[in-house]
């Protein structure tokens, strides 16, 4: 069906320059935005309202992305910027403050992504200096840094974590004991590659190289798990293509790409809905398209969010491709 | 990539400037965010579009008047899933038909409520919303009813027609208004709509009512008495299929043939020539298409026309023959100019027994998943989807239920209904539930407990732990230590429990009292979750023992606490200070061994302090001095006491 889609809120952020990212927190109660005006803003958006809670200054250049950590760690937000810094902000006693700043990159940091909460509080950061850094909170205000240098030649544009899956049996662990997670994440870079990284004995190693794009990979998104043994990653590129990569076996060895679509312009972002049944694709062509996989494994565009001809709000009767 | 059957829905962002760049998109837990941006601008400066648009789909979930529909159908759904196993054969079918009827009565009730709400609504926007819903609900009931007849009950030739007649009678309401008007007039037979009403009755096969009205006309016009009697007789004798097995189809067909021929004879003899009305009725009885079509306005729909046609030309129609009659009826009725509406397409697919088409068309036409999800589930229970394609059939049901239930999760209270729907989706239900339930905002303890209970009942351990940790963190941020502790115990989170225990102890050092004593005193085995927590509990036990004047027990415990090293460093001074009152009792409590133990601890403490820092203030220094004195005195007394005992 196409359920009616309508605007329930228009948040006027009062950013003085272009907004680069907007993210809802876990529960949809707060909105974080970041902009070329160097600020990160947080709004309370419950019940269709918009109350500015914080205007965070600390970056010295355009801020590219923001990411909310899992609520079990408190109210924590990460931001990354052209100024080569990654800042972690935390709400303490009702006010938002900088709780950590990482300056170990030599160039713009393009993407930040929090790991599944099961692993602890860990942030992956991808930078134009080609490196990926992993910042782990170890307690008492301390963070440990691991760096993967030269992850992608020329630069890394995106990082995305794999959902947490406990290998082997799922017997409940006695309290205090951490199950043996195999941590993985995907990255996309200016070397046209999507790479998969795996942690082994405390070190991060390149596990897979996924080649299919012919130009810079702009974004990667690892789909949430719905209990199937398959893993799915979406990647999009300067070359206008969006690929869906799937890997069937638990050992994570054979990834095969399926072309979702070739667009006429650069595709900048891909993101999965929370149950991974819809992929949103934002491109250079002034619109966002939503894609769904039908029962027989084919992908089709189910919706199109665009700017239209002049701002008249309308939702056209759509189609449902559930065959 | 597959080509969709219909163009994708286009949603235009209101007020956005098409020239200003691209759209940035993010998923929220139940909504989506869109904002204008310009990708690839890696420097500052430029257009300052600063708005973020929050979109939500599944708007229907928020219509209050539909709440009852969702709630009550949920109950029916659950009942159906649970009753599955016990029945078989005929009783099973009867049960499924009853379930179908229950769903329909819920739709009808909702329609009534919606109708009332539309009338009484003050706000024009609301009124509009309600008024638009009424015809939709009506259409849903119409479709469902037809599906019940054709698929659930699977009426066979004979009863099929009777059911279809009921269906038409139930859903063409315009007639009733007209009927009321005519019957309540002084002299019905003189009313200008009199013959319309009679015709309407005939078209719907309501013979008794038609005859009753005709009798009024007859008494008013004695001239037509003869014609009336004959017509009345024909109408009375018309053979109809029986619901029970009183006669076979063949018998009925034979009777019908004779009756048909009799009508034919009367018509051809010109019996009704002087009354165009009665003649037209006779033609209708003979199934004359043109005569029936003349009464188009009274039938209003092609499916009414279809049933009338069948009644008067082929009453023993078999289910599989319906599609041909339906198609031709629609063509004849709508003519060239009209193209079918979505409702027409759906009904046509039903008459053609193309169940998947019905579901698909309904999915396209309707704005929420409620209808298709519940109907498909019911049809699946009738084992109708499996006969098409096993794999695909069961996936269809689950697919639709997942969509519907996911939509419920965006609502602050309807999400609870969604939980049970997920429970009955064997393939992905659990995963979907896990992903959705984590996103329920835990605004209050009560809500958190509700969510927790749901997770615990389903052994969703990860989610339980996660929720408890989130609540513990929240409580800690709000300085509600007792609550934080309870939650971390429930989460079996020892690190957090340690953190909170430290907070309790630090607070005690500052204020001299504990909050949440009830909790700490009744920890039971959970105190073992972390060493620090155990210490906290044992320390409280020490206080209790002292309060009960069980001094030697208290002393033993205190010493154990000091020597077992589970006490945090910052607390040692407090512990030692606690020894003072015990040392200064008239009676000797600490033995020599114990006193030596205490002295050792004090020395460790002071030695450690000297290394790191000076004592904070004179109070500390004085305390140490007092302790040393008290310990020395106690040692002396203890030696004497023990010496004396040994001597005797």
Contacts between the chains, C-beta under 8 A, distances in Angstrom:
chain1	res1	chain2	res2	distance
A	1	B	363	4.9
A	1	B	364	6.7
A	1	B	365	7.9
A	1	B	366	5.4
A	1	B	367	6.1
A	1	B	368	6.5
A	1	B	369	5.9
A	1	B	372	7.3
A	1	B	403	8.0
A	2	B	9	4.2
A	2	B	364	7.9
A	2	B	367	7.2
A	3	B	57	4.4
A	3	B	58	4.6
A	3	B	59	6.8
A	3	B	60	6.9
A	3	B	367	5.8
A	3	B	368	5.8
A	3	B	369	7.4
A	3	B	407	6.8
A	4	B	57	6.8
A	4	B	58	7.8
A	4	B	59	4.3
A	4	B	60	6.9
A	4	B	367	5.3
A	5	B	9	7.4
A	5	B	11	4.8
A	5	B	55	5.6
A	5	B	56	7.3
A	5	B	57	4.6
A	5	B	59	7.8
A	6	B	55	6.8
A	6	B	56	6.6
A	6	B	59	5.7
A	7	B	13	7.8
A	7	B	14	6.0
A	7	B	53	5.5
A	7	B	54	6.8
A	7	B	55	5.7
A	8	B	31	6.9
A	8	B	54	5.5
A	8	B	55	7.0
A	8	B	56	4.7
A	9	B	53	7.6
A	9	B	54	4.0
A	10	B	15	7.6
A	10	B	51	5.5
A	10	B	52	7.4
A	10	B	53	5.5
A	10	B	54	7.3
A	11	B	51	6.5
A	11	B	52	4.5
A	11	B	53	7.8
A	11	B	54	6.7
A	12	B	50	6.5
A	12	B	51	5.5
A	13	B	50	4.8
A	13	B	51	6.8
A	13	B	52	6.1
A	14	B	50	5.9
A	15	B	48	7.1
A	15	B	50	4.4
A	16	B	48	6.1
A	16	B	50	7.5
A	17	B	44	5.9
A	17	B	45	7.1
A	17	B	46	6.8
A	17	B	48	5.7
A	18	B	21	7.7
A	18	B	37	5.8
A	18	B	38	5.8
A	18	B	41	6.3
A	18	B	46	5.5
A	18	B	47	6.8
A	18	B	48	6.9
A	18	B	49	7.1
A	19	B	24	7.0
A	19	B	35	5.1
A	19	B	36	7.4
A	19	B	37	5.6
A	19	B	49	7.3
A	19	B	50	6.3
A	19	B	52	6.9
A	20	B	24	7.3
A	20	B	37	6.0
A	21	B	24	6.7
A	21	B	26	7.4
A	22	B	24	6.6
A	22	B	26	5.7
A	22	B	33	4.9
A	22	B	35	5.0
A	22	B	52	4.7
A	23	B	26	5.3
A	23	B	33	7.4
A	24	B	26	6.7
A	24	B	27	7.8
A	24	B	28	3.4
A	24	B	29	6.8
A	24	B	31	7.0
A	24	B	33	6.2
A	26	B	29	6.7
A	26	B	438	7.6
A	26	B	439	6.4
A	27	B	29	6.2
A	27	B	439	6.0
A	27	B	440	7.5
A	27	B	441	3.9
A	27	B	442	8.0
A	28	B	28	4.6
A	28	B	29	4.6
A	28	B	30	5.6
A	28	B	31	6.0
A	28	B	439	7.3
A	28	B	441	7.4
A	29	B	441	5.9
A	31	B	33	7.2
A	31	B	52	6.6
A	31	B	54	7.7
A	33	B	35	7.5
A	33	B	52	6.1
A	35	B	50	7.7
A	36	B	41	7.3
A	36	B	43	7.9
A	36	B	44	4.6
A	36	B	45	7.5
A	36	B	46	7.3
A	37	B	44	7.7
A	45	B	54	6.7
A	61	B	44	7.8
A	62	B	42	7.4
A	62	B	43	7.4
A	62	B	44	5.8
A	70	B	466	7.8
A	71	B	470	4.8
A	71	B	473	7.2
A	72	B	466	6.0
A	72	B	469	3.9
A	72	B	470	4.6
A	72	B	473	5.8
A	73	B	473	6.9
A	74	B	473	5.4
A	74	B	477	6.6
A	82	B	42	6.8
A	91	B	477	7.9
A	93	B	477	7.8
A	108	B	42	7.4
A	117	B	466	6.8
A	118	B	462	7.5
A	172	B	461	5.6
A	175	B	492	3.8
A	175	B	493	7.5
A	175	B	494	5.8
A	175	B	529	6.5
A	176	B	492	7.8
A	176	B	494	4.5
A	176	B	495	7.6
A	224	B	435	6.1
A	225	B	431	7.0
A	226	B	428	5.2
A	226	B	431	3.9
A	226	B	432	6.7
A	226	B	435	7.3
A	227	B	428	6.7
A	227	B	430	6.6
A	227	B	431	3.9
A	259	B	1	7.6
A	260	B	1	6.7
A	261	B	1	5.8
A	266	B	39	7.1
A	266	B	40	7.0
A	268	B	22	6.9
A	268	B	39	4.1
A	268	B	40	7.5
A	269	B	24	7.0
A	269	B	25	6.6
A	269	B	39	7.8
A	271	B	25	6.7
A	271	B	26	6.5
A	271	B	27	5.8
A	272	B	27	7.3
A	273	B	27	5.2
A	274	B	27	6.5
A	274	B	29	6.2
A	274	B	435	5.4
A	274	B	436	7.2
A	274	B	439	6.8
A	275	B	402	7.8
A	275	B	406	6.4
A	275	B	431	7.6
A	275	B	432	5.4
A	275	B	435	5.2
A	275	B	436	7.1
A	277	B	402	7.9
A	280	B	25	4.9
A	280	B	27	6.7
A	280	B	32	7.5
A	282	B	22	6.5
A	282	B	23	5.8
A	282	B	24	6.1
A	282	B	25	4.8
A	282	B	39	7.7
A	283	B	22	7.1
A	284	B	22	5.9
A	284	B	39	6.6
A	284	B	40	7.7
A	285	B	22	7.8
A	286	B	18	6.2
A	286	B	21	7.6
A	286	B	22	6.0
A	286	B	23	6.6
A	287	B	23	6.2
A	288	B	23	5.0
A	288	B	25	4.4
A	288	B	34	6.6
A	289	B	8	7.4
A	290	B	8	7.8
A	294	B	2	6.5
A	295	B	392	6.1
A	295	B	395	5.1
A	295	B	396	7.3
A	295	B	399	6.7
A	296	B	392	7.9
A	298	B	1	6.7
A	298	B	2	3.9
A	299	B	1	5.6
A	299	B	2	7.0
A	300	B	1	6.5
A	300	B	2	4.7
A	300	B	3	7.4
A	300	B	4	4.9
A	301	B	1	7.9
A	301	B	4	6.7
A	301	B	8	4.8
A	302	B	4	7.3
A	302	B	8	5.5
A	302	B	9	7.1
A	303	B	8	5.3
A	303	B	9	4.9
A	303	B	10	7.6
A	303	B	11	6.6
A	304	B	8	5.0
A	304	B	9	7.0
A	304	B	10	4.7
A	304	B	11	7.1
A	305	B	10	7.8
A	305	B	11	4.8
A	305	B	12	7.8
A	305	B	13	6.4
A	305	B	23	6.6
A	305	B	25	7.3
A	305	B	34	6.1
A	305	B	55	7.6
A	306	B	10	6.7
A	306	B	11	7.8
A	306	B	12	6.5
A	306	B	13	7.2
A	306	B	23	7.1
A	307	B	12	6.9
A	307	B	13	5.6
A	307	B	16	4.4
A	307	B	17	7.0
A	307	B	18	4.2
A	307	B	20	8.0
A	307	B	23	6.8
A	307	B	36	7.8
A	308	B	10	7.7
A	308	B	12	3.6
A	308	B	13	7.3
A	308	B	16	7.8
A	308	B	18	6.6
A	309	B	18	6.7
A	310	B	18	7.6
A	311	B	12	7.2
A	311	B	13	7.7
A	311	B	14	5.4
A	311	B	15	4.6
A	311	B	16	6.3
A	311	B	17	7.9
A	312	B	12	6.5
A	312	B	14	7.3
A	313	B	12	6.0
A	313	B	14	4.0
A	314	B	10	7.6
A	314	B	11	7.9
A	314	B	12	5.8
A	315	B	9	6.2
A	315	B	10	7.6
A	315	B	11	5.4
A	316	B	7	7.4
A	316	B	9	5.4
A	316	B	10	5.1
A	317	B	6	7.7
A	317	B	9	6.9
A	317	B	364	7.2
A	317	B	365	7.6
A	318	B	6	6.7
A	318	B	7	7.6
A	318	B	8	6.0
A	318	B	9	2.7
A	318	B	10	8.0
A	318	B	364	7.7
A	319	B	4	5.2
A	319	B	5	5.7
A	319	B	6	3.4
A	319	B	7	7.0
A	319	B	8	6.7
A	319	B	9	7.3
A	319	B	364	5.7
A	320	B	360	7.5
A	320	B	363	4.4
A	320	B	364	6.0
A	321	B	2	7.1
A	321	B	4	5.4
A	321	B	5	7.3
A	322	B	360	7.3
A	322	B	363	6.4
A	322	B	396	6.8
A	322	B	399	5.4
A	322	B	400	7.1
A	323	B	356	8.0
A	323	B	360	7.0
